[in-house]
């Protein structure tokens, strides 16, 4: 769960600074940051409901070299992008 939040924070951080270089509107930058934090909301939901499941999916995908969305579809019935679109 920690690595999921770290990933979300990094995405938010980088999205914020990329957007900041193009747009100067504070309210837009706040939205970009929140979008970065919540971009994997489906993984957060799955991890909250089944804490060990994401770790197992990640390990199997890494070991076998398959995309995590494919294994999520087989094991949960849908992938994290479909949980919270």
PDB file of N, CA, C and O in Angstrom:
ATOM      1  N   UNK A   1       0.826  -1.183   0.000  1.00  0.00           N
ATOM      2  CA  UNK A   1       0.000   0.000   0.000  1.00  0.00           C
ATOM      3  C   UNK A   1       0.877   1.256   0.000  1.00  0.00           C
ATOM      4  O   UNK A   1       0.538   2.265  -0.618  1.00  0.00           O
ATOM      5  N   UNK A   2       1.995   1.176   0.695  1.00  0.00           N
ATOM      6  CA  UNK A   2       2.906   2.322   0.754  1.00  0.00           C
ATOM      7  C   UNK A   2       3.429   2.671  -0.637  1.00  0.00           C
ATOM      8  O   UNK A   2       3.495   3.846  -0.998  1.00  0.00           O
ATOM      9  N   UNK A   3       3.800   1.657  -1.419  1.00  0.00           N
ATOM     10  CA  UNK A   3       4.342   1.935  -2.748  1.00  0.00           C
ATOM     11  C   UNK A   3       3.270   2.532  -3.658  1.00  0.00           C
ATOM     12  O   UNK A   3       3.581   3.351  -4.523  1.00  0.00           O
ATOM     13  N   UNK A   4       2.025   2.135  -3.475  1.00  0.00           N
ATOM     14  CA  UNK A   4       0.922   2.699  -4.257  1.00  0.00           C
ATOM     15  C   UNK A   4       0.774   4.195  -3.969  1.00  0.00           C
ATOM     16  O   UNK A   4       0.618   4.992  -4.894  1.00  0.00           O
ATOM     17  N   UNK A   5       0.822   4.574  -2.701  1.00  0.00           N
ATOM     18  CA  UNK A   5       0.716   5.988  -2.338  1.00  0.00           C
ATOM     19  C   UNK A   5       1.948   6.764  -2.788  1.00  0.00           C
ATOM     20  O   UNK A   5       1.832   7.915  -3.209  1.00  0.00           O
ATOM     21  N   UNK A   6       3.112   6.157  -2.705  1.00  0.00           N
ATOM     22  CA  UNK A   6       4.321   6.831  -3.186  1.00  0.00           C
ATOM     23  C   UNK A   6       4.228   7.082  -4.687  1.00  0.00           C
ATOM     24  O   UNK A   6       4.587   8.159  -5.162  1.00  0.00           O
ATOM     25  N   UNK A   7       3.754   6.102  -5.423  1.00  0.00           N
ATOM     26  CA  UNK A   7       3.570   6.252  -6.863  1.00  0.00           C
ATOM     27  C   UNK A   7       2.578   7.383  -7.161  1.00  0.00           C
ATOM     28  O   UNK A   7       2.829   8.226  -8.022  1.00  0.00           O
ATOM     29  N   UNK A   8       1.460   7.392  -6.447  1.00  0.00           N
ATOM     30  CA  UNK A   8       0.451   8.437  -6.659  1.00  0.00           C
ATOM     31  C   UNK A   8       1.010   9.812  -6.338  1.00  0.00           C
ATOM     32  O   UNK A   8       0.746  10.776  -7.057  1.00  0.00           O
ATOM     33  N   UNK A   9       1.777   9.908  -5.269  1.00  0.00           N
ATOM     34  CA  UNK A   9       2.381  11.191  -4.903  1.00  0.00           C
ATOM     35  C   UNK A   9       3.349  11.661  -5.999  1.00  0.00           C
ATOM     36  O   UNK A   9       3.343  12.832  -6.377  1.00  0.00           O
ATOM     37  N   UNK A  10       4.171  10.748  -6.498  1.00  0.00           N
ATOM     38  CA  UNK A  10       5.124  11.120  -7.554  1.00  0.00           C
ATOM     39  C   UNK A  10       4.393  11.594  -8.807  1.00  0.00           C
ATOM     40  O   UNK A  10       4.793  12.583  -9.420  1.00  0.00           O
ATOM     41  N   UNK A  11       3.326  10.895  -9.191  1.00  0.00           N
ATOM     42  CA  UNK A  11       2.555  11.313 -10.360  1.00  0.00           C
ATOM     43  C   UNK A  11       1.962  12.699 -10.151  1.00  0.00           C
ATOM     44  O   UNK A  11       1.984  13.533 -11.057  1.00  0.00           O
ATOM     45  N   UNK A  12       1.433  12.944  -8.960  1.00  0.00           N
ATOM     46  CA  UNK A  12       0.859  14.253  -8.650  1.00  0.00           C
ATOM     47  C   UNK A  12       1.935  15.332  -8.695  1.00  0.00           C
ATOM     48  O   UNK A  12       1.717  16.411  -9.247  1.00  0.00           O
ATOM     49  N   UNK A  13       3.083  15.043  -8.120  1.00  0.00           N
ATOM     50  CA  UNK A  13       4.194  15.997  -8.080  1.00  0.00           C
ATOM     51  C   UNK A  13       4.648  16.377  -9.485  1.00  0.00           C
ATOM     52  O   UNK A  13       4.779  17.559  -9.803  1.00  0.00           O
ATOM     53  N   UNK A  14       4.887  15.370 -10.323  1.00  0.00           N
ATOM     54  CA  UNK A  14       5.361  15.637 -11.677  1.00  0.00           C
ATOM     55  C   UNK A  14       4.282  16.291 -12.537  1.00  0.00           C
ATOM     56  O   UNK A  14       4.577  17.193 -13.321  1.00  0.00           O
ATOM     57  N   UNK A  15       3.047  15.847 -12.397  1.00  0.00           N
ATOM     58  CA  UNK A  15       1.955  16.457 -13.159  1.00  0.00           C
ATOM     59  C   UNK A  15       1.815  17.927 -12.793  1.00  0.00           C
ATOM     60  O   UNK A  15       1.601  18.771 -13.663  1.00  0.00           O
ATOM     61  N   UNK A  16       1.935  18.231 -11.515  1.00  0.00           N
ATOM     62  CA  UNK A  16       1.828  19.617 -11.037  1.00  0.00           C
ATOM     63  C   UNK A  16       2.908  20.493 -11.666  1.00  0.00           C
ATOM     64  O   UNK A  16       2.618  21.577 -12.171  1.00  0.00           O
ATOM     65  N   UNK A  17       4.142  20.026 -11.634  1.00  0.00           N
ATOM     66  CA  UNK A  17       5.238  20.844 -12.161  1.00  0.00           C
ATOM     67  C   UNK A  17       5.240  20.946 -13.683  1.00  0.00           C
ATOM     68  O   UNK A  17       5.674  21.957 -14.236  1.00  0.00           O
ATOM     69  N   UNK A  18       4.761  19.913 -14.360  1.00  0.00           N
ATOM     70  CA  UNK A  18       4.609  20.013 -15.811  1.00  0.00           C
ATOM     71  C   UNK A  18       3.515  21.033 -16.139  1.00  0.00           C
ATOM     72  O   UNK A  18       3.705  21.898 -16.994  1.00  0.00           O
ATOM     73  N   UNK A  19       2.379  20.931 -15.460  1.00  0.00           N
ATOM     74  CA  UNK A  19       1.280  21.869 -15.700  1.00  0.00           C
ATOM     75  C   UNK A  19       1.687  23.299 -15.328  1.00  0.00           C
ATOM     76  O   UNK A  19       1.295  24.259 -15.991  1.00  0.00           O
ATOM     77  N   UNK A  20       2.469  23.423 -14.273  1.00  0.00           N
ATOM     78  CA  UNK A  20       2.906  24.752 -13.825  1.00  0.00           C
ATOM     79  C   UNK A  20       3.753  25.445 -14.890  1.00  0.00           C
ATOM     80  O   UNK A  20       3.727  26.670 -15.000  1.00  0.00           O
ATOM     81  N   UNK A  21       4.488  24.683 -15.658  1.00  0.00           N
ATOM     82  CA  UNK A  21       5.326  25.289 -16.694  1.00  0.00           C
ATOM     83  C   UNK A  21       4.498  25.784 -17.883  1.00  0.00           C
ATOM     84  O   UNK A  21       4.968  26.605 -18.671  1.00  0.00           O
ATOM     85  N   UNK A  22       3.250  25.277 -18.013  1.00  0.00           N
ATOM     86  CA  UNK A  22       2.384  25.692 -19.118  1.00  0.00           C
ATOM     87  C   UNK A  22       1.291  26.669 -18.699  1.00  0.00           C
ATOM     88  O   UNK A  22       0.966  27.598 -19.439  1.00  0.00           O
ATOM     89  N   UNK A  23       0.730  26.460 -17.522  1.00  0.00           N
ATOM     90  CA  UNK A  23      -0.390  27.280 -17.049  1.00  0.00           C
ATOM     91  C   UNK A  23      -0.054  27.875 -15.687  1.00  0.00           C
ATOM     92  O   UNK A  23       0.613  27.245 -14.866  1.00  0.00           O
ATOM     93  N   UNK A  24      -0.517  29.074 -15.466  1.00  0.00           N
ATOM     94  CA  UNK A  24      -0.209  29.750 -14.207  1.00  0.00           C
ATOM     95  C   UNK A  24      -1.424  29.862 -13.282  1.00  0.00           C
ATOM     96  O   UNK A  24      -1.319  30.438 -12.200  1.00  0.00           O
ATOM     97  N   UNK A  25      -2.573  29.320 -13.694  1.00  0.00           N
ATOM     98  CA  UNK A  25      -3.783  29.422 -12.881  1.00  0.00           C
ATOM     99  C   UNK A  25      -3.702  28.448 -11.710  1.00  0.00           C
ATOM    100  O   UNK A  25      -3.574  27.239 -11.900  1.00  0.00           O
ATOM    101  N   UNK A  26      -3.778  28.992 -10.502  1.00  0.00           N
ATOM    102  CA  UNK A  26      -3.650  28.181  -9.289  1.00  0.00           C
ATOM    103  C   UNK A  26      -4.725  27.091  -9.229  1.00  0.00           C
ATOM    104  O   UNK A  26      -4.427  25.953  -8.865  1.00  0.00           O
ATOM    105  N   UNK A  27      -5.968  27.426  -9.582  1.00  0.00           N
ATOM    106  CA  UNK A  27      -7.039  26.434  -9.474  1.00  0.00           C
ATOM    107  C   UNK A  27      -6.829  25.262 -10.440  1.00  0.00           C
ATOM    108  O   UNK A  27      -7.210  24.134 -10.129  1.00  0.00           O
ATOM    109  N   UNK A  28      -6.237  25.512 -11.587  1.00  0.00           N
ATOM    110  CA  UNK A  28      -5.915  24.430 -12.515  1.00  0.00           C
ATOM    111  C   UNK A  28      -4.812  23.549 -11.937  1.00  0.00           C
ATOM    112  O   UNK A  28      -4.876  22.325 -12.045  1.00  0.00           O
ATOM    113  N   UNK A  29      -3.819  24.154 -11.336  1.00  0.00           N
ATOM    114  CA  UNK A  29      -2.713  23.387 -10.763  1.00  0.00           C
ATOM    115  C   UNK A  29      -3.197  22.483  -9.634  1.00  0.00           C
ATOM    116  O   UNK A  29      -2.731  21.352  -9.497  1.00  0.00           O
ATOM    117  N   UNK A  30      -4.125  22.980  -8.831  1.00  0.00           N
ATOM    118  CA  UNK A  30      -4.687  22.155  -7.762  1.00  0.00           C
ATOM    119  C   UNK A  30      -5.415  20.940  -8.338  1.00  0.00           C
ATOM    120  O   UNK A  30      -5.290  19.831  -7.818  1.00  0.00           O
ATOM    121  N   UNK A  31      -6.172  21.152  -9.409  1.00  0.00           N
ATOM    122  CA  UNK A  31      -6.886  20.046 -10.050  1.00  0.00           C
ATOM    123  C   UNK A  31      -5.922  19.020 -10.635  1.00  0.00           C
ATOM    124  O   UNK A  31      -6.153  17.815 -10.536  1.00  0.00           O
ATOM    125  N   UNK A  32      -4.855  19.494 -11.237  1.00  0.00           N
ATOM    126  CA  UNK A  32      -3.847  18.599 -11.804  1.00  0.00           C
ATOM    127  C   UNK A  32      -3.208  17.752 -10.705  1.00  0.00           C
ATOM    128  O   UNK A  32      -3.005  16.551 -10.882  1.00  0.00           O
ATOM    129  N   UNK A  33      -2.894  18.375  -9.578  1.00  0.00           N
ATOM    130  CA  UNK A  33      -2.282  17.651  -8.463  1.00  0.00           C
ATOM    131  C   UNK A  33      -3.237  16.572  -7.932  1.00  0.00           C
ATOM    132  O   UNK A  33      -2.832  15.428  -7.723  1.00  0.00           O
ATOM    133  N   UNK A  34      -4.481  16.935  -7.719  1.00  0.00           N
ATOM    134  CA  UNK A  34      -5.467  15.970  -7.222  1.00  0.00           C
ATOM    135  C   UNK A  34      -5.656  14.838  -8.231  1.00  0.00           C
ATOM    136  O   UNK A  34      -5.783  13.676  -7.847  1.00  0.00           O
ATOM    137  N   UNK A  35      -5.676  15.175  -9.510  1.00  0.00           N
ATOM    138  CA  UNK A  35      -5.781  14.142 -10.543  1.00  0.00           C
ATOM    139  C   UNK A  35      -4.624  13.169 -10.502  1.00  0.00           C
ATOM    140  O   UNK A  35      -4.806  11.966 -10.692  1.00  0.00           O
ATOM    141  N   UNK A  36      -3.425  13.693 -10.253  1.00  0.00           N
ATOM    142  CA  UNK A  36      -2.255  12.824 -10.134  1.00  0.00           C
ATOM    143  C   UNK A  36      -2.347  11.892  -8.943  1.00  0.00           C
ATOM    144  O   UNK A  36      -1.993  10.717  -9.035  1.00  0.00           O
ATOM    145  N   UNK A  37      -2.823  12.421  -7.822  1.00  0.00           N
ATOM    146  CA  UNK A  37      -2.979  11.594  -6.608  1.00  0.00           C
ATOM    147  C   UNK A  37      -4.019  10.501  -6.846  1.00  0.00           C
ATOM    148  O   UNK A  37      -3.826   9.354  -6.440  1.00  0.00           O
ATOM    149  N   UNK A  38      -5.109  10.857  -7.498  1.00  0.00           N
ATOM    150  CA  UNK A  38      -6.235   9.927  -7.626  1.00  0.00           C
ATOM    151  C   UNK A  38      -6.249   9.129  -8.926  1.00  0.00           C
ATOM    152  O   UNK A  38      -7.204   8.395  -9.179  1.00  0.00           O
ATOM    153  N   UNK A  39      -5.216   9.253  -9.755  1.00  0.00           N
ATOM    154  CA  UNK A  39      -5.250   8.589 -11.065  1.00  0.00           C
ATOM    155  C   UNK A  39      -5.360   7.074 -10.960  1.00  0.00           C
ATOM    156  O   UNK A  39      -5.857   6.436 -11.889  1.00  0.00           O
ATOM    157  N   UNK A  40      -4.924   6.495  -9.890  1.00  0.00           N
ATOM    158  CA  UNK A  40      -5.042   5.047  -9.675  1.00  0.00           C
ATOM    159  C   UNK A  40      -6.011   4.741  -8.538  1.00  0.00           C
ATOM    160  O   UNK A  40      -5.772   3.837  -7.737  1.00  0.00           O
ATOM    161  N   UNK A  41      -7.094   5.490  -8.472  1.00  0.00           N
ATOM    162  CA  UNK A  41      -8.077   5.302  -7.407  1.00  0.00           C
ATOM    163  C   UNK A  41      -8.583   3.861  -7.359  1.00  0.00           C
ATOM    164  O   UNK A  41      -8.839   3.320  -6.284  1.00  0.00           O
ATOM    165  N   UNK A  42      -8.722   3.255  -8.519  1.00  0.00           N
ATOM    166  CA  UNK A  42      -9.170   1.861  -8.564  1.00  0.00           C
ATOM    167  C   UNK A  42      -8.223   0.930  -7.825  1.00  0.00           C
ATOM    168  O   UNK A  42      -8.669  -0.006  -7.161  1.00  0.00           O
ATOM    169  N   UNK A  43      -6.919   1.174  -7.931  1.00  0.00           N
ATOM    170  CA  UNK A  43      -5.957   0.353  -7.190  1.00  0.00           C
ATOM    171  C   UNK A  43      -6.097   0.594  -5.690  1.00  0.00           C
ATOM    172  O   UNK A  43      -5.960  -0.338  -4.898  1.00  0.00           O
ATOM    173  N   UNK A  44      -6.366   1.820  -5.302  1.00  0.00           N
ATOM    174  CA  UNK A  44      -6.550   2.142  -3.888  1.00  0.00           C
ATOM    175  C   UNK A  44      -7.777   1.416  -3.345  1.00  0.00           C
ATOM    176  O   UNK A  44      -7.745   0.880  -2.237  1.00  0.00           O
ATOM    177  N   UNK A  45      -8.851   1.397  -4.119  1.00  0.00           N
ATOM    178  CA  UNK A  45     -10.067   0.685  -3.708  1.00  0.00           C
ATOM    179  C   UNK A  45      -9.794  -0.809  -3.582  1.00  0.00           C
ATOM    180  O   UNK A  45     -10.149  -1.424  -2.577  1.00  0.00           O
ATOM    181  N   UNK A  46      -9.164  -1.395  -4.601  1.00  0.00           N
ATOM    182  CA  UNK A  46      -8.856  -2.834  -4.563  1.00  0.00           C
ATOM    183  C   UNK A  46      -7.939  -3.150  -3.385  1.00  0.00           C
ATOM    184  O   UNK A  46      -8.148  -4.143  -2.686  1.00  0.00           O
ATOM    185  N   UNK A  47      -6.931  -2.319  -3.160  1.00  0.00           N
ATOM    186  CA  UNK A  47      -5.992  -2.551  -2.060  1.00  0.00           C
ATOM    187  C   UNK A  47      -6.685  -2.434  -0.709  1.00  0.00           C
ATOM    188  O   UNK A  47      -6.323  -3.138   0.234  1.00  0.00           O
ATOM    189  N   UNK A  48      -7.666  -1.565  -0.605  1.00  0.00           N
ATOM    190  CA  UNK A  48      -8.409  -1.422   0.654  1.00  0.00           C
ATOM    191  C   UNK A  48      -9.295  -2.638   0.919  1.00  0.00           C
ATOM    192  O   UNK A  48      -9.440  -3.069   2.063  1.00  0.00           O
ATOM    193  N   UNK A  49      -9.882  -3.186  -0.140  1.00  0.00           N
ATOM    194  CA  UNK A  49     -10.771  -4.330   0.018  1.00  0.00           C
ATOM    195  C   UNK A  49     -10.014  -5.651   0.146  1.00  0.00           C
ATOM    196  O   UNK A  49     -10.416  -6.535   0.903  1.00  0.00           O
ATOM    197  N   UNK A  50      -8.921  -5.777  -0.596  1.00  0.00           N
ATOM    198  CA  UNK A  50      -8.122  -7.004  -0.615  1.00  0.00           C
ATOM    199  C   UNK A  50      -6.645  -6.624  -0.553  1.00  0.00           C
ATOM    200  O   UNK A  50      -5.970  -6.623  -1.583  1.00  0.00           O
ATOM    201  N   UNK A  51      -6.128  -6.301   0.639  1.00  0.00           N
ATOM    202  CA  UNK A  51      -4.762  -5.780   0.762  1.00  0.00           C
ATOM    203  C   UNK A  51      -3.676  -6.654   0.140  1.00  0.00           C
ATOM    204  O   UNK A  51      -2.722  -6.122  -0.427  1.00  0.00           O
ATOM    205  N   UNK A  52      -3.791  -7.956   0.226  1.00  0.00           N
ATOM    206  CA  UNK A  52      -2.747  -8.836  -0.305  1.00  0.00           C
ATOM    207  C   UNK A  52      -2.856  -9.050  -1.811  1.00  0.00           C
ATOM    208  O   UNK A  52      -1.880  -9.427  -2.460  1.00  0.00           O
ATOM    209  N   UNK A  53      -4.026  -8.812  -2.361  1.00  0.00           N
ATOM    210  CA  UNK A  53      -4.266  -9.119  -3.766  1.00  0.00           C
ATOM    211  C   UNK A  53      -3.368  -8.316  -4.703  1.00  0.00           C
ATOM    212  O   UNK A  53      -2.769  -8.891  -5.612  1.00  0.00           O
ATOM    213  N   UNK A  54      -3.260  -7.014  -4.507  1.00  0.00           N
ATOM    214  CA  UNK A  54      -2.417  -6.207  -5.392  1.00  0.00           C
ATOM    215  C   UNK A  54      -0.956  -6.602  -5.311  1.00  0.00           C
ATOM    216  O   UNK A  54      -0.256  -6.604  -6.324  1.00  0.00           O
ATOM    217  N   UNK A  55      -0.487  -6.939  -4.111  1.00  0.00           N
ATOM    218  CA  UNK A  55       0.899  -7.386  -3.969  1.00  0.00           C
ATOM    219  C   UNK A  55       1.131  -8.670  -4.743  1.00  0.00           C
ATOM    220  O   UNK A  55       2.153  -8.818  -5.414  1.00  0.00           O
ATOM    221  N   UNK A  56       0.190  -9.600  -4.653  1.00  0.00           N
ATOM    222  CA  UNK A  56       0.329 -10.865  -5.383  1.00  0.00           C
ATOM    223  C   UNK A  56       0.257 -10.643  -6.888  1.00  0.00           C
ATOM    224  O   UNK A  56       1.028 -11.237  -7.640  1.00  0.00           O
ATOM    225  N   UNK A  57      -0.666  -9.789  -7.332  1.00  0.00           N
ATOM    226  CA  UNK A  57      -0.784  -9.494  -8.767  1.00  0.00           C
ATOM    227  C   UNK A  57       0.504  -8.865  -9.276  1.00  0.00           C
ATOM    228  O   UNK A  57       1.018  -9.255 -10.324  1.00  0.00           O
ATOM    229  N   UNK A  58       1.022  -7.895  -8.539  1.00  0.00           N
ATOM    230  CA  UNK A  58       2.254  -7.211  -8.942  1.00  0.00           C
ATOM    231  C   UNK A  58       3.413  -8.187  -9.040  1.00  0.00           C
ATOM    232  O   UNK A  58       4.187  -8.129  -9.996  1.00  0.00           O
ATOM    233  N   UNK A  59       3.549  -9.087  -8.062  1.00  0.00           N
ATOM    234  CA  UNK A  59       4.645 -10.046  -8.058  1.00  0.00           C
ATOM    235  C   UNK A  59       4.542 -11.013  -9.242  1.00  0.00           C
ATOM    236  O   UNK A  59       5.528 -11.257  -9.938  1.00  0.00           O
ATOM    237  N   UNK A  60       3.354 -11.555  -9.464  1.00  0.00           N
ATOM    238  CA  UNK A  60       3.173 -12.503 -10.571  1.00  0.00           C
ATOM    239  C   UNK A  60       3.444 -11.819 -11.909  1.00  0.00           C
ATOM    240  O   UNK A  60       4.106 -12.388 -12.778  1.00  0.00           O
ATOM    241  N   UNK A  61       2.935 -10.604 -12.074  1.00  0.00           N
ATOM    242  CA  UNK A  61       3.140  -9.878 -13.336  1.00  0.00           C
ATOM    243  C   UNK A  61       4.614  -9.601 -13.580  1.00  0.00           C
ATOM    244  O   UNK A  61       5.102  -9.723 -14.703  1.00  0.00           O
ATOM    245  N   UNK A  62       5.310  -9.229 -12.529  1.00  0.00           N
ATOM    246  CA  UNK A  62       6.749  -8.950 -12.656  1.00  0.00           C
ATOM    247  C   UNK A  62       7.515 -10.227 -12.988  1.00  0.00           C
ATOM    248  O   UNK A  62       8.385 -10.228 -13.859  1.00  0.00           O
ATOM    249  N   UNK A  63       7.184 -11.320 -12.285  1.00  0.00           N
ATOM    250  CA  UNK A  63       7.870 -12.595 -12.517  1.00  0.00           C
ATOM    251  C   UNK A  63       7.607 -13.149 -13.917  1.00  0.00           C
ATOM    252  O   UNK A  63       8.506 -13.703 -14.550  1.00  0.00           O
ATOM    253  N   UNK A  64       6.371 -12.996 -14.396  1.00  0.00           N
ATOM    254  CA  UNK A  64       5.975 -13.592 -15.681  1.00  0.00           C
ATOM    255  C   UNK A  64       6.056 -12.617 -16.854  1.00  0.00           C
ATOM    256  O   UNK A  64       5.943 -13.024 -18.011  1.00  0.00           O
ATOM    257  N   UNK A  65       6.253 -11.329 -16.558  1.00  0.00           N
ATOM    258  CA  UNK A  65       6.350 -10.337 -17.626  1.00  0.00           C
ATOM    259  C   UNK A  65       5.038 -10.083 -18.352  1.00  0.00           C
ATOM    260  O   UNK A  65       5.024  -9.867 -19.564  1.00  0.00           O
ATOM    261  N   UNK A  66       3.927 -10.110 -17.604  1.00  0.00           N
ATOM    262  CA  UNK A  66       2.627  -9.846 -18.210  1.00  0.00           C
ATOM    263  C   UNK A  66       2.053  -8.535 -17.656  1.00  0.00           C
ATOM    264  O   UNK A  66       2.390  -8.134 -16.543  1.00  0.00           O
ATOM    265  N   UNK A  67       1.189  -7.871 -18.427  1.00  0.00           N
ATOM    266  CA  UNK A  67       0.604  -6.609 -17.960  1.00  0.00           C
ATOM    267  C   UNK A  67      -0.324  -6.827 -16.765  1.00  0.00           C
ATOM    268  O   UNK A  67      -1.100  -7.783 -16.742  1.00  0.00           O
ATOM    269  N   UNK A  68      -0.241  -5.946 -15.785  1.00  0.00           N
ATOM    270  CA  UNK A  68      -1.046  -6.112 -14.574  1.00  0.00           C
ATOM    271  C   UNK A  68      -2.538  -6.020 -14.859  1.00  0.00           C
ATOM    272  O   UNK A  68      -3.331  -6.690 -14.198  1.00  0.00           O
ATOM    273  N   UNK A  69      -2.932  -5.213 -15.817  1.00  0.00           N
ATOM    274  CA  UNK A  69      -4.367  -5.091 -16.124  1.00  0.00           C
ATOM    275  C   UNK A  69      -4.955  -6.421 -16.579  1.00  0.00           C
ATOM    276  O   UNK A  69      -6.102  -6.734 -16.260  1.00  0.00           O
ATOM    277  N   UNK A  70      -4.176  -7.206 -17.324  1.00  0.00           N
ATOM    278  CA  UNK A  70      -4.669  -8.489 -17.793  1.00  0.00           C
ATOM    279  C   UNK A  70      -4.910  -9.426 -16.605  1.00  0.00           C
ATOM    280  O   UNK A  70      -5.950 -10.081 -16.534  1.00  0.00           O
ATOM    281  N   UNK A  71      -3.964  -9.491 -15.683  1.00  0.00           N
ATOM    282  CA  UNK A  71      -4.137 -10.371 -14.523  1.00  0.00           C
ATOM    283  C   UNK A  71      -5.233  -9.849 -13.597  1.00  0.00           C
ATOM    284  O   UNK A  71      -5.967 -10.642 -13.009  1.00  0.00           O
ATOM    285  N   UNK A  72      -5.356  -8.518 -13.458  1.00  0.00           N
ATOM    286  CA  UNK A  72      -6.443  -7.959 -12.660  1.00  0.00           C
ATOM    287  C   UNK A  72      -7.790  -8.399 -13.236  1.00  0.00           C
ATOM    288  O   UNK A  72      -8.702  -8.749 -12.488  1.00  0.00           O
ATOM    289  N   UNK A  73      -7.912  -8.380 -14.558  1.00  0.00           N
ATOM    290  CA  UNK A  73      -9.162  -8.812 -15.194  1.00  0.00           C
ATOM    291  C   UNK A  73      -9.488 -10.266 -14.864  1.00  0.00           C
ATOM    292  O   UNK A  73     -10.643 -10.604 -14.604  1.00  0.00           O
ATOM    293  N   UNK A  74      -8.472 -11.122 -14.874  1.00  0.00           N
ATOM    294  CA  UNK A  74      -8.699 -12.541 -14.581  1.00  0.00           C
ATOM    295  C   UNK A  74      -8.986 -12.798 -13.112  1.00  0.00           C
ATOM    296  O   UNK A  74      -9.829 -13.635 -12.790  1.00  0.00           O
ATOM    297  N   UNK A  75      -8.304 -12.097 -12.212  1.00  0.00           N
ATOM    298  CA  UNK A  75      -8.438 -12.401 -10.793  1.00  0.00           C
ATOM    299  C   UNK A  75      -9.574 -11.663 -10.112  1.00  0.00           C
ATOM    300  O   UNK A  75     -10.181 -12.202  -9.186  1.00  0.00           O
ATOM    301  N   UNK A  76      -9.880 -10.453 -10.537  1.00  0.00           N
ATOM    302  CA  UNK A  76     -10.915  -9.643  -9.890  1.00  0.00           C
ATOM    303  C   UNK A  76     -12.158  -9.532 -10.777  1.00  0.00           C
ATOM    304  O   UNK A  76     -13.254  -9.281 -10.275  1.00  0.00           O
ATOM    305  N   UNK A  77     -11.999  -9.715 -12.068  1.00  0.00           N
ATOM    306  CA  UNK A  77     -13.105  -9.580 -12.992  1.00  0.00           C
ATOM    307  C   UNK A  77     -13.106  -8.254 -13.726  1.00  0.00           C
ATOM    308  O   UNK A  77     -13.827  -8.083 -14.710  1.00  0.00           O
ATOM    309  N   UNK A  78     -12.311  -7.327 -13.259  1.00  0.00           N
ATOM    310  CA  UNK A  78     -12.118  -6.036 -13.918  1.00  0.00           C
ATOM    311  C   UNK A  78     -10.808  -5.458 -13.441  1.00  0.00           C
ATOM    312  O   UNK A  78     -10.267  -5.882 -12.420  1.00  0.00           O
ATOM    313  N   UNK A  79     -10.290  -4.479 -14.188  1.00  0.00           N
ATOM    314  CA  UNK A  79      -9.008  -3.919 -13.779  1.00  0.00           C
ATOM    315  C   UNK A  79      -9.194  -2.616 -13.014  1.00  0.00           C
ATOM    316  O   UNK A  79     -10.299  -2.077 -12.955  1.00  0.00           O
ATOM    317  N   UNK A  80      -8.116  -2.116 -12.433  1.00  0.00           N
ATOM    318  CA  UNK A  80      -8.237  -0.953 -11.547  1.00  0.00           C
ATOM    319  C   UNK A  80      -8.753   0.283 -12.261  1.00  0.00           C
ATOM    320  O   UNK A  80      -9.338   1.160 -11.626  1.00  0.00           O
ATOM    321  N   UNK A  81      -8.548   0.371 -13.564  1.00  0.00           N
ATOM    322  CA  UNK A  81      -9.052   1.530 -14.315  1.00  0.00           C
ATOM    323  C   UNK A  81     -10.576   1.469 -14.442  1.00  0.00           C
ATOM    324  O   UNK A  81     -11.228   2.502 -14.594  1.00  0.00           O
ATOM    325  N   UNK A  82     -11.132   0.282 -14.382  1.00  0.00           N
ATOM    326  CA  UNK A  82     -12.588   0.126 -14.474  1.00  0.00           C
ATOM    327  C   UNK A  82     -13.264   0.285 -13.127  1.00  0.00           C
ATOM    328  O   UNK A  82     -14.457   0.584 -13.078  1.00  0.00           O
ATOM    329  N   UNK A  83     -12.544   0.095 -12.033  1.00  0.00           N
ATOM    330  CA  UNK A  83     -13.123   0.228 -10.693  1.00  0.00           C
ATOM    331  C   UNK A  83     -13.513   1.668 -10.423  1.00  0.00           C
ATOM    332  O   UNK A  83     -14.602   1.938  -9.916  1.00  0.00           O
ATOM    333  N   UNK A  84     -12.627   2.591 -10.761  1.00  0.00           N
ATOM    334  CA  UNK A  84     -12.886   4.017 -10.508  1.00  0.00           C
ATOM    335  C   UNK A  84     -12.454   4.821 -11.723  1.00  0.00           C
ATOM    336  O   UNK A  84     -11.371   5.406 -11.733  1.00  0.00           O
ATOM    337  N   UNK A  85     -13.315   4.852 -12.765  1.00  0.00           N
ATOM    338  CA  UNK A  85     -12.940   5.544 -14.014  1.00  0.00           C
ATOM    339  C   UNK A  85     -12.890   7.055 -13.860  1.00  0.00           C
ATOM    340  O   UNK A  85     -12.592   7.763 -14.822  1.00  0.00           O
TER     341      UNK A  85
END
